[in-house]
C-alpha cells in the first residue's frame, strides 16, 4: 500500500485528475482518497516512485 499526501488536491476535480493519473500508471490500481486530509492510498504492485512524477506533473506533488 502506497500512502501519499497531496496538499494540492482540494476539490472533486482534483480527485478525478489524481484518480485518472494513478490509473494511467497502473490501470489495475485500487485507490482510496480522503479529500479532507489530502491523503491518497494506492494499492498497486508498482513502486511509489512510479506515481510521484506523474502526479507532480499534473500539479499534485506529494508532500
PDB file of N, H, CA, C and O in Angstrom:
ATOM      1  N   UNK A   1       0.852  -1.184   0.000  1.00  0.00           N
ATOM      2  CA  UNK A   1       0.000   0.000   0.000  1.00  0.00           C
ATOM      3  C   UNK A   1       0.893   1.240   0.000  1.00  0.00           C
ATOM      4  O   UNK A   1       1.822   1.357   0.799  1.00  0.00           O
ATOM      5  N   UNK A   2       0.594   2.144  -0.899  1.00  0.00           N
ATOM      6  H   UNK A   2      -0.160   2.048  -1.548  1.00  0.00           H
ATOM      7  CA  UNK A   2       1.323   3.405  -1.017  1.00  0.00           C
ATOM      8  C   UNK A   2       0.449   4.485  -0.398  1.00  0.00           C
ATOM      9  O   UNK A   2      -0.725   4.610  -0.746  1.00  0.00           O
ATOM     10  N   UNK A   3       1.006   5.257   0.505  1.00  0.00           N
ATOM     11  H   UNK A   3       1.960   5.156   0.788  1.00  0.00           H
ATOM     12  CA  UNK A   3       0.268   6.305   1.202  1.00  0.00           C
ATOM     13  C   UNK A   3       0.918   7.642   0.876  1.00  0.00           C
ATOM     14  O   UNK A   3       2.077   7.867   1.224  1.00  0.00           O
ATOM     15  N   UNK A   4       0.180   8.536   0.209  1.00  0.00           N
ATOM     16  H   UNK A   4      -0.762   8.353  -0.073  1.00  0.00           H
ATOM     17  CA  UNK A   4       0.714   9.837  -0.177  1.00  0.00           C
ATOM     18  C   UNK A   4      -0.164  10.948   0.364  1.00  0.00           C
ATOM     19  O   UNK A   4      -1.372  10.775   0.530  1.00  0.00           O
ATOM     20  N   UNK A   5       0.448  12.091   0.638  1.00  0.00           N
ATOM     21  H   UNK A   5       1.429  12.232   0.503  1.00  0.00           H
ATOM     22  CA  UNK A   5      -0.282  13.300   0.988  1.00  0.00           C
ATOM     23  C   UNK A   5      -0.090  14.280  -0.157  1.00  0.00           C
ATOM     24  O   UNK A   5       1.036  14.620  -0.518  1.00  0.00           O
ATOM     25  N   UNK A   6      -1.207  14.732  -0.727  1.00  0.00           N
ATOM     26  H   UNK A   6      -2.123  14.456  -0.434  1.00  0.00           H
ATOM     27  CA  UNK A   6      -1.179  15.638  -1.871  1.00  0.00           C
ATOM     28  C   UNK A   6      -1.840  16.958  -1.473  1.00  0.00           C
ATOM     29  O   UNK A   6      -3.052  17.110  -1.626  1.00  0.00           O
ATOM     30  N   UNK A   7      -1.050  17.923  -0.959  1.00  0.00           N
ATOM     31  H   UNK A   7      -0.066  17.800  -0.835  1.00  0.00           H
ATOM     32  CA  UNK A   7      -1.629  19.185  -0.481  1.00  0.00           C
ATOM     33  C   UNK A   7      -2.405  19.947  -1.558  1.00  0.00           C
ATOM     34  O   UNK A   7      -3.328  20.692  -1.232  1.00  0.00           O
ATOM     35  N   UNK A   8      -2.049  19.776  -2.832  1.00  0.00           N
ATOM     36  H   UNK A   8      -1.298  19.171  -3.097  1.00  0.00           H
ATOM     37  CA  UNK A   8      -2.720  20.495  -3.901  1.00  0.00           C
ATOM     38  C   UNK A   8      -4.081  19.934  -4.277  1.00  0.00           C
ATOM     39  O   UNK A   8      -4.797  20.535  -5.078  1.00  0.00           O
ATOM     40  N   UNK A   9      -4.444  18.805  -3.716  1.00  0.00           N
ATOM     41  H   UNK A   9      -3.863  18.316  -3.065  1.00  0.00           H
ATOM     42  CA  UNK A   9      -5.723  18.161  -4.023  1.00  0.00           C
ATOM     43  C   UNK A   9      -6.795  18.758  -3.102  1.00  0.00           C
ATOM     44  O   UNK A   9      -6.847  18.456  -1.910  1.00  0.00           O
ATOM     45  N   UNK A  10      -7.649  19.613  -3.681  1.00  0.00           N
ATOM     46  H   UNK A  10      -7.607  19.859  -4.649  1.00  0.00           H
ATOM     47  CA  UNK A  10      -8.573  20.364  -2.832  1.00  0.00           C
ATOM     48  C   UNK A  10     -10.044  20.255  -3.215  1.00  0.00           C
ATOM     49  O   UNK A  10     -10.903  20.769  -2.498  1.00  0.00           O
ATOM     50  N   UNK A  11     -10.354  19.587  -4.347  1.00  0.00           N
ATOM     51  H   UNK A  11      -9.655  19.171  -4.929  1.00  0.00           H
ATOM     52  CA  UNK A  11     -11.748  19.565  -4.786  1.00  0.00           C
ATOM     53  C   UNK A  11     -12.052  18.282  -5.564  1.00  0.00           C
ATOM     54  O   UNK A  11     -11.173  17.451  -5.786  1.00  0.00           O
ATOM     55  N   UNK A  12     -13.291  18.144  -5.963  1.00  0.00           N
ATOM     56  H   UNK A  12     -14.005  18.820  -5.782  1.00  0.00           H
ATOM     57  CA  UNK A  12     -13.709  16.971  -6.713  1.00  0.00           C
ATOM     58  C   UNK A  12     -12.981  16.825  -8.045  1.00  0.00           C
ATOM     59  O   UNK A  12     -12.665  15.710  -8.460  1.00  0.00           O
ATOM     60  N   UNK A  13     -12.716  17.938  -8.711  1.00  0.00           N
ATOM     61  H   UNK A  13     -12.973  18.843  -8.374  1.00  0.00           H
ATOM     62  CA  UNK A  13     -11.958  17.879  -9.967  1.00  0.00           C
ATOM     63  C   UNK A  13     -10.572  17.317  -9.708  1.00  0.00           C
ATOM     64  O   UNK A  13     -10.072  16.513 -10.494  1.00  0.00           O
ATOM     65  N   UNK A  14      -9.951  17.728  -8.622  1.00  0.00           N
ATOM     66  H   UNK A  14     -10.358  18.382  -7.984  1.00  0.00           H
ATOM     67  CA  UNK A  14      -8.626  17.225  -8.245  1.00  0.00           C
ATOM     68  C   UNK A  14      -8.669  15.717  -8.024  1.00  0.00           C
ATOM     69  O   UNK A  14      -7.777  14.994  -8.467  1.00  0.00           O
ATOM     70  N   UNK A  15      -9.703  15.250  -7.343  1.00  0.00           N
ATOM     71  H   UNK A  15     -10.428  15.838  -6.984  1.00  0.00           H
ATOM     72  CA  UNK A  15      -9.852  13.819  -7.074  1.00  0.00           C
ATOM     73  C   UNK A  15      -9.906  13.051  -8.391  1.00  0.00           C
ATOM     74  O   UNK A  15      -9.251  12.020  -8.543  1.00  0.00           O
ATOM     75  N   UNK A  16     -10.683  13.553  -9.334  1.00  0.00           N
ATOM     76  H   UNK A  16     -11.215  14.390  -9.210  1.00  0.00           H
ATOM     77  CA  UNK A  16     -10.787  12.893 -10.635  1.00  0.00           C
ATOM     78  C   UNK A  16      -9.442  12.887 -11.361  1.00  0.00           C
ATOM     79  O   UNK A  16      -9.055  11.870 -11.937  1.00  0.00           O
ATOM     80  N   UNK A  17      -8.725  14.017 -11.339  1.00  0.00           N
ATOM     81  H   UNK A  17      -9.039  14.844 -10.872  1.00  0.00           H
ATOM     82  CA  UNK A  17      -7.429  14.113 -12.011  1.00  0.00           C
ATOM     83  C   UNK A  17      -6.411  13.164 -11.379  1.00  0.00           C
ATOM     84  O   UNK A  17      -5.645  12.514 -12.091  1.00  0.00           O
ATOM     85  N   UNK A  18      -6.397  13.081 -10.055  1.00  0.00           N
ATOM     86  H   UNK A  18      -7.019  13.609  -9.477  1.00  0.00           H
ATOM     87  CA  UNK A  18      -5.480  12.183  -9.359  1.00  0.00           C
ATOM     88  C   UNK A  18      -5.828  10.733  -9.691  1.00  0.00           C
ATOM     89  O   UNK A  18      -4.940   9.925  -9.965  1.00  0.00           O
ATOM     90  N   UNK A  19      -7.105  10.410  -9.668  1.00  0.00           N
ATOM     91  H   UNK A  19      -7.826  11.066  -9.446  1.00  0.00           H
ATOM     92  CA  UNK A  19      -7.530   9.038  -9.981  1.00  0.00           C
ATOM     93  C   UNK A  19      -7.130   8.659 -11.405  1.00  0.00           C
ATOM     94  O   UNK A  19      -6.615   7.565 -11.633  1.00  0.00           O
ATOM     95  N   UNK A  20      -7.362   9.551 -12.358  1.00  0.00           N
ATOM     96  H   UNK A  20      -7.781  10.440 -12.173  1.00  0.00           H
ATOM     97  CA  UNK A  20      -7.007   9.271 -13.749  1.00  0.00           C
ATOM     98  C   UNK A  20      -5.496   9.101 -13.908  1.00  0.00           C
ATOM     99  O   UNK A  20      -5.042   8.234 -14.655  1.00  0.00           O
ATOM    100  N   UNK A  21      -4.728   9.918 -13.215  1.00  0.00           N
ATOM    101  H   UNK A  21      -5.096  10.622 -12.608  1.00  0.00           H
ATOM    102  CA  UNK A  21      -3.265   9.819 -13.292  1.00  0.00           C
ATOM    103  C   UNK A  21      -2.779   8.491 -12.732  1.00  0.00           C
ATOM    104  O   UNK A  21      -1.929   7.835 -13.335  1.00  0.00           O
ATOM    105  N   UNK A  22      -3.307   8.094 -11.592  1.00  0.00           N
ATOM    106  H   UNK A  22      -3.997   8.627 -11.102  1.00  0.00           H
ATOM    107  CA  UNK A  22      -2.925   6.806 -10.993  1.00  0.00           C
ATOM    108  C   UNK A  22      -3.263   5.671 -11.952  1.00  0.00           C
ATOM    109  O   UNK A  22      -2.462   4.753 -12.131  1.00  0.00           O
ATOM    110  N   UNK A  23      -4.428   5.722 -12.562  1.00  0.00           N
ATOM    111  H   UNK A  23      -5.079   6.468 -12.416  1.00  0.00           H
ATOM    112  CA  UNK A  23      -4.841   4.645 -13.460  1.00  0.00           C
ATOM    113  C   UNK A  23      -4.069   4.643 -14.777  1.00  0.00           C
ATOM    114  O   UNK A  23      -3.986   3.606 -15.435  1.00  0.00           O
ATOM    115  N   UNK A  24      -3.502   5.781 -15.174  1.00  0.00           N
ATOM    116  H   UNK A  24      -3.569   6.623 -14.639  1.00  0.00           H
ATOM    117  CA  UNK A  24      -2.621   5.789 -16.351  1.00  0.00           C
ATOM    118  C   UNK A  24      -1.330   5.035 -16.042  1.00  0.00           C
ATOM    119  O   UNK A  24      -0.790   4.343 -16.904  1.00  0.00           O
ATOM    120  N   UNK A  25      -0.839   5.170 -14.813  1.00  0.00           N
ATOM    121  H   UNK A  25      -1.278   5.733 -14.112  1.00  0.00           H
ATOM    122  CA  UNK A  25       0.386   4.472 -14.404  1.00  0.00           C
ATOM    123  C   UNK A  25       0.107   2.984 -14.213  1.00  0.00           C
ATOM    124  O   UNK A  25       0.877   2.137 -14.666  1.00  0.00           O
ATOM    125  N   UNK A  26      -0.990   2.676 -13.546  1.00  0.00           N
ATOM    126  H   UNK A  26      -1.616   3.364 -13.178  1.00  0.00           H
ATOM    127  CA  UNK A  26      -1.365   1.280 -13.293  1.00  0.00           C
ATOM    128  C   UNK A  26      -2.886   1.149 -13.389  1.00  0.00           C
ATOM    129  O   UNK A  26      -3.602   1.455 -12.436  1.00  0.00           O
ATOM    130  N   UNK A  27      -3.372   0.692 -14.546  1.00  0.00           N
ATOM    131  H   UNK A  27      -2.790   0.443 -15.320  1.00  0.00           H
ATOM    132  CA  UNK A  27      -4.815   0.585 -14.746  1.00  0.00           C
ATOM    133  C   UNK A  27      -5.529  -0.308 -13.727  1.00  0.00           C
ATOM    134  O   UNK A  27      -6.731  -0.151 -13.508  1.00  0.00           O
ATOM    135  N   UNK A  28      -4.817  -1.228 -13.113  1.00  0.00           N
ATOM    136  H   UNK A  28      -3.841  -1.356 -13.291  1.00  0.00           H
ATOM    137  CA  UNK A  28      -5.457  -2.130 -12.154  1.00  0.00           C
ATOM    138  C   UNK A  28      -5.305  -1.661 -10.705  1.00  0.00           C
ATOM    139  O   UNK A  28      -5.733  -2.360  -9.787  1.00  0.00           O
ATOM    140  N   UNK A  29      -4.708  -0.501 -10.489  1.00  0.00           N
ATOM    141  H   UNK A  29      -4.360   0.067 -11.234  1.00  0.00           H
ATOM    142  CA  UNK A  29      -4.512   0.006  -9.125  1.00  0.00           C
ATOM    143  C   UNK A  29      -5.852   0.304  -8.467  1.00  0.00           C
ATOM    144  O   UNK A  29      -6.799   0.751  -9.115  1.00  0.00           O
ATOM    145  N   UNK A  30      -5.908   0.049  -7.172  1.00  0.00           N
ATOM    146  H   UNK A  30      -5.139  -0.313  -6.646  1.00  0.00           H
ATOM    147  CA  UNK A  30      -7.067   0.433  -6.368  1.00  0.00           C
ATOM    148  C   UNK A  30      -6.659   1.698  -5.624  1.00  0.00           C
ATOM    149  O   UNK A  30      -5.548   1.789  -5.100  1.00  0.00           O
ATOM    150  N   UNK A  31      -7.552   2.661  -5.581  1.00  0.00           N
ATOM    151  H   UNK A  31      -8.454   2.588  -6.006  1.00  0.00           H
ATOM    152  CA  UNK A  31      -7.214   3.942  -4.973  1.00  0.00           C
ATOM    153  C   UNK A  31      -8.306   4.378  -4.007  1.00  0.00           C
ATOM    154  O   UNK A  31      -9.497   4.259  -4.292  1.00  0.00           O
ATOM    155  N   UNK A  32      -7.870   4.887  -2.856  1.00  0.00           N
ATOM    156  H   UNK A  32      -6.902   4.983  -2.625  1.00  0.00           H
ATOM    157  CA  UNK A  32      -8.778   5.459  -1.868  1.00  0.00           C
ATOM    158  C   UNK A  32      -8.304   6.878  -1.595  1.00  0.00           C
ATOM    159  O   UNK A  32      -7.118   7.117  -1.367  1.00  0.00           O
ATOM    160  N   UNK A  33      -9.239   7.811  -1.622  1.00  0.00           N
ATOM    161  H   UNK A  33     -10.202   7.617  -1.807  1.00  0.00           H
ATOM    162  CA  UNK A  33      -8.898   9.219  -1.446  1.00  0.00           C
ATOM    163  C   UNK A  33      -9.702   9.800  -0.300  1.00  0.00           C
ATOM    164  O   UNK A  33     -10.915   9.608  -0.213  1.00  0.00           O
ATOM    165  N   UNK A  34      -9.003  10.518   0.586  1.00  0.00           N
ATOM    166  H   UNK A  34      -8.018  10.673   0.515  1.00  0.00           H
ATOM    167  CA  UNK A  34      -9.651  11.272   1.664  1.00  0.00           C
ATOM    168  C   UNK A  34      -9.358  12.741   1.382  1.00  0.00           C
ATOM    169  O   UNK A  34      -8.299  13.256   1.743  1.00  0.00           O
ATOM    170  N   UNK A  35     -10.301  13.402   0.739  1.00  0.00           N
ATOM    171  H   UNK A  35     -11.160  12.984   0.446  1.00  0.00           H
ATOM    172  CA  UNK A  35     -10.091  14.786   0.323  1.00  0.00           C
ATOM    173  C   UNK A  35      -9.841  15.711   1.510  1.00  0.00           C
ATOM    174  O   UNK A  35      -9.025  16.628   1.412  1.00  0.00           O
ATOM    175  N   UNK A  36     -10.520  15.488   2.615  1.00  0.00           N
ATOM    176  H   UNK A  36     -11.183  14.743   2.695  1.00  0.00           H
ATOM    177  CA  UNK A  36     -10.388  16.364   3.784  1.00  0.00           C
ATOM    178  C   UNK A  36      -8.956  16.397   4.318  1.00  0.00           C
ATOM    179  O   UNK A  36      -8.488  17.436   4.784  1.00  0.00           O
ATOM    180  N   UNK A  37      -8.264  15.260   4.248  1.00  0.00           N
ATOM    181  H   UNK A  37      -8.645  14.416   3.870  1.00  0.00           H
ATOM    182  CA  UNK A  37      -6.893  15.199   4.771  1.00  0.00           C
ATOM    183  C   UNK A  37      -5.851  15.190   3.660  1.00  0.00           C
ATOM    184  O   UNK A  37      -4.651  15.128   3.928  1.00  0.00           O
ATOM    185  N   UNK A  38      -6.316  15.252   2.405  1.00  0.00           N
ATOM    186  H   UNK A  38      -7.291  15.303   2.187  1.00  0.00           H
ATOM    187  CA  UNK A  38      -5.431  15.247   1.233  1.00  0.00           C
ATOM    188  C   UNK A  38      -4.630  13.949   1.114  1.00  0.00           C
ATOM    189  O   UNK A  38      -3.547  13.940   0.528  1.00  0.00           O
ATOM    190  N   UNK A  39      -5.151  12.866   1.663  1.00  0.00           N
ATOM    191  H   UNK A  39      -6.031  12.873   2.139  1.00  0.00           H
ATOM    192  CA  UNK A  39      -4.435  11.577   1.654  1.00  0.00           C
ATOM    193  C   UNK A  39      -4.939  10.691   0.525  1.00  0.00           C
ATOM    194  O   UNK A  39      -6.132  10.640   0.226  1.00  0.00           O
ATOM    195  N   UNK A  40      -3.990   9.998  -0.091  1.00  0.00           N
ATOM    196  H   UNK A  40      -3.021  10.040   0.152  1.00  0.00           H
ATOM    197  CA  UNK A  40      -4.296   9.048  -1.152  1.00  0.00           C
ATOM    198  C   UNK A  40      -3.617   7.735  -0.808  1.00  0.00           C
ATOM    199  O   UNK A  40      -2.423   7.705  -0.510  1.00  0.00           O
ATOM    200  N   UNK A  41      -4.375   6.654  -0.849  1.00  0.00           N
ATOM    201  H   UNK A  41      -5.345   6.678  -1.090  1.00  0.00           H
ATOM    202  CA  UNK A  41      -3.811   5.322  -0.663  1.00  0.00           C
ATOM    203  C   UNK A  41      -3.963   4.578  -1.983  1.00  0.00           C
ATOM    204  O   UNK A  41      -5.053   4.495  -2.548  1.00  0.00           O
ATOM    205  N   UNK A  42      -2.842   4.040  -2.460  1.00  0.00           N
ATOM    206  H   UNK A  42      -1.956   4.108  -2.000  1.00  0.00           H
ATOM    207  CA  UNK A  42      -2.828   3.334  -3.734  1.00  0.00           C
ATOM    208  C   UNK A  42      -2.382   1.906  -3.476  1.00  0.00           C
ATOM    209  O   UNK A  42      -1.325   1.663  -2.894  1.00  0.00           O
ATOM    210  N   UNK A  43      -3.202   0.973  -3.918  1.00  0.00           N
ATOM    211  H   UNK A  43      -4.060   1.170  -4.390  1.00  0.00           H
ATOM    212  CA  UNK A  43      -2.861  -0.446  -3.823  1.00  0.00           C
ATOM    213  C   UNK A  43      -2.412  -0.881  -5.215  1.00  0.00           C
ATOM    214  O   UNK A  43      -3.228  -1.062  -6.119  1.00  0.00           O
ATOM    215  N   UNK A  44      -1.092  -1.046  -5.370  1.00  0.00           N
ATOM    216  H   UNK A  44      -0.429  -0.899  -4.636  1.00  0.00           H
ATOM    217  CA  UNK A  44      -0.513  -1.352  -6.673  1.00  0.00           C
ATOM    218  C   UNK A  44       0.752  -2.165  -6.483  1.00  0.00           C
ATOM    219  O   UNK A  44       1.405  -2.092  -5.442  1.00  0.00           O
ATOM    220  N   UNK A  45       1.086  -2.934  -7.495  1.00  0.00           N
ATOM    221  H   UNK A  45       0.555  -2.993  -8.341  1.00  0.00           H
ATOM    222  CA  UNK A  45       2.348  -3.680  -7.467  1.00  0.00           C
ATOM    223  C   UNK A  45       3.514  -2.796  -7.885  1.00  0.00           C
ATOM    224  O   UNK A  45       4.672  -3.181  -7.725  1.00  0.00           O
ATOM    225  N   UNK A  46       3.220  -1.619  -8.415  1.00  0.00           N
ATOM    226  H   UNK A  46       2.279  -1.306  -8.545  1.00  0.00           H
ATOM    227  CA  UNK A  46       4.277  -0.681  -8.826  1.00  0.00           C
ATOM    228  C   UNK A  46       4.790   0.075  -7.595  1.00  0.00           C
ATOM    229  O   UNK A  46       4.060   0.250  -6.620  1.00  0.00           O
ATOM    230  N   UNK A  47       6.046   0.521  -7.647  1.00  0.00           N
ATOM    231  H   UNK A  47       6.640   0.378  -8.439  1.00  0.00           H
ATOM    232  CA  UNK A  47       6.608   1.273  -6.511  1.00  0.00           C
ATOM    233  C   UNK A  47       6.022   2.684  -6.432  1.00  0.00           C
ATOM    234  O   UNK A  47       5.513   3.213  -7.420  1.00  0.00           O
ATOM    235  N   UNK A  48       6.101   3.273  -5.261  1.00  0.00           N
ATOM    236  H   UNK A  48       6.515   2.843  -4.458  1.00  0.00           H
ATOM    237  CA  UNK A  48       5.571   4.623  -5.046  1.00  0.00           C
ATOM    238  C   UNK A  48       6.163   5.620  -6.030  1.00  0.00           C
ATOM    239  O   UNK A  48       5.465   6.512  -6.514  1.00  0.00           O
ATOM    240  N   UNK A  49       7.437   5.470  -6.323  1.00  0.00           N
ATOM    241  H   UNK A  49       8.004   4.746  -5.931  1.00  0.00           H
ATOM    242  CA  UNK A  49       8.117   6.419  -7.214  1.00  0.00           C
ATOM    243  C   UNK A  49       7.480   6.453  -8.604  1.00  0.00           C
ATOM    244  O   UNK A  49       7.568   7.470  -9.293  1.00  0.00           O
ATOM    245  N   UNK A  50       6.851   5.377  -9.020  1.00  0.00           N
ATOM    246  H   UNK A  50       6.780   4.551  -8.460  1.00  0.00           H
ATOM    247  CA  UNK A  50       6.201   5.338 -10.334  1.00  0.00           C
ATOM    248  C   UNK A  50       5.031   6.320 -10.398  1.00  0.00           C
ATOM    249  O   UNK A  50       4.643   6.745 -11.485  1.00  0.00           O
ATOM    250  N   UNK A  51       4.473   6.680  -9.257  1.00  0.00           N
ATOM    251  H   UNK A  51       4.789   6.334  -8.373  1.00  0.00           H
ATOM    252  CA  UNK A  51       3.323   7.580  -9.213  1.00  0.00           C
ATOM    253  C   UNK A  51       3.715   9.025  -8.899  1.00  0.00           C
ATOM    254  O   UNK A  51       2.985   9.949  -9.259  1.00  0.00           O
ATOM    255  N   UNK A  52       4.847   9.233  -8.238  1.00  0.00           N
ATOM    256  H   UNK A  52       5.440   8.483  -7.946  1.00  0.00           H
ATOM    257  CA  UNK A  52       5.215  10.564  -7.759  1.00  0.00           C
ATOM    258  C   UNK A  52       5.406  11.553  -8.911  1.00  0.00           C
ATOM    259  O   UNK A  52       4.809  12.630  -8.888  1.00  0.00           O
ATOM    260  N   UNK A  53       6.213  11.224  -9.906  1.00  0.00           N
ATOM    261  H   UNK A  53       6.698  10.349  -9.925  1.00  0.00           H
ATOM    262  CA  UNK A  53       6.480  12.157 -11.006  1.00  0.00           C
ATOM    263  C   UNK A  53       5.224  12.467 -11.820  1.00  0.00           C
ATOM    264  O   UNK A  53       4.962  13.638 -12.098  1.00  0.00           O
ATOM    265  N   UNK A  54       4.434  11.452 -12.216  1.00  0.00           N
ATOM    266  H   UNK A  54       4.647  10.501 -11.990  1.00  0.00           H
ATOM    267  CA  UNK A  54       3.213  11.780 -12.965  1.00  0.00           C
ATOM    268  C   UNK A  54       2.237  12.653 -12.169  1.00  0.00           C
ATOM    269  O   UNK A  54       1.604  13.544 -12.736  1.00  0.00           O
ATOM    270  N   UNK A  55       2.110  12.406 -10.869  1.00  0.00           N
ATOM    271  H   UNK A  55       2.624  11.682 -10.409  1.00  0.00           H
ATOM    272  CA  UNK A  55       1.227  13.232 -10.047  1.00  0.00           C
ATOM    273  C   UNK A  55       1.765  14.663  -9.959  1.00  0.00           C
ATOM    274  O   UNK A  55       0.997  15.622 -10.040  1.00  0.00           O
ATOM    275  N   UNK A  56       3.073  14.804  -9.794  1.00  0.00           N
ATOM    276  H   UNK A  56       3.697  14.025  -9.728  1.00  0.00           H
ATOM    277  CA  UNK A  56       3.683  16.137  -9.721  1.00  0.00           C
ATOM    278  C   UNK A  56       3.479  16.893 -11.034  1.00  0.00           C
ATOM    279  O   UNK A  56       3.216  18.096 -11.022  1.00  0.00           O
ATOM    280  N   UNK A  57       3.598  16.199 -12.161  1.00  0.00           N
ATOM    281  H   UNK A  57       3.812  15.222 -12.171  1.00  0.00           H
ATOM    282  CA  UNK A  57       3.393  16.828 -13.464  1.00  0.00           C
ATOM    283  C   UNK A  57       1.962  17.347 -13.612  1.00  0.00           C
ATOM    284  O   UNK A  57       1.733  18.334 -14.312  1.00  0.00           O
ATOM    285  N   UNK A  58       1.009  16.698 -12.968  1.00  0.00           N
ATOM    286  H   UNK A  58       1.195  15.897 -12.399  1.00  0.00           H
ATOM    287  CA  UNK A  58      -0.383  17.131 -13.005  1.00  0.00           C
ATOM    288  C   UNK A  58      -0.678  18.229 -11.982  1.00  0.00           C
ATOM    289  O   UNK A  58      -1.792  18.750 -11.932  1.00  0.00           O
ATOM    290  N   UNK A  59       0.319  18.578 -11.170  1.00  0.00           N
ATOM    291  H   UNK A  59       1.224  18.154 -11.211  1.00  0.00           H
ATOM    292  CA  UNK A  59       0.145  19.639 -10.181  1.00  0.00           C
ATOM    293  C   UNK A  59      -0.166  19.146  -8.790  1.00  0.00           C
ATOM    294  O   UNK A  59      -0.590  19.923  -7.935  1.00  0.00           O
ATOM    295  N   UNK A  60       0.043  17.846  -8.546  1.00  0.00           N
ATOM    296  H   UNK A  60       0.388  17.214  -9.240  1.00  0.00           H
ATOM    297  CA  UNK A  60      -0.267  17.261  -7.238  1.00  0.00           C
ATOM    298  C   UNK A  60       0.976  16.591  -6.666  1.00  0.00           C
ATOM    299  O   UNK A  60       1.006  15.380  -6.452  1.00  0.00           O
ATOM    300  N   UNK A  61       2.000  17.402  -6.425  1.00  0.00           N
ATOM    301  H   UNK A  61       1.976  18.386  -6.599  1.00  0.00           H
ATOM    302  CA  UNK A  61       3.245  16.860  -5.882  1.00  0.00           C
ATOM    303  C   UNK A  61       3.039  16.385  -4.451  1.00  0.00           C
ATOM    304  O   UNK A  61       2.518  17.132  -3.623  1.00  0.00           O
ATOM    305  N   UNK A  62       3.441  15.154  -4.148  1.00  0.00           N
ATOM    306  H   UNK A  62       3.864  14.547  -4.821  1.00  0.00           H
ATOM    307  CA  UNK A  62       3.327  14.649  -2.777  1.00  0.00           C
ATOM    308  C   UNK A  62       4.195  15.465  -1.821  1.00  0.00           C
ATOM    309  O   UNK A  62       5.296  15.891  -2.169  1.00  0.00           O
ATOM    310  N   UNK A  63       3.683  15.672  -0.622  1.00  0.00           N
ATOM    311  H   UNK A  63       2.788  15.326  -0.339  1.00  0.00           H
ATOM    312  CA  UNK A  63       4.441  16.406   0.409  1.00  0.00           C
ATOM    313  C   UNK A  63       5.277  15.452   1.212  1.00  0.00           C
ATOM    314  O   UNK A  63       5.987  15.871   2.126  1.00  0.00           O
TER     315      UNK A  63
END
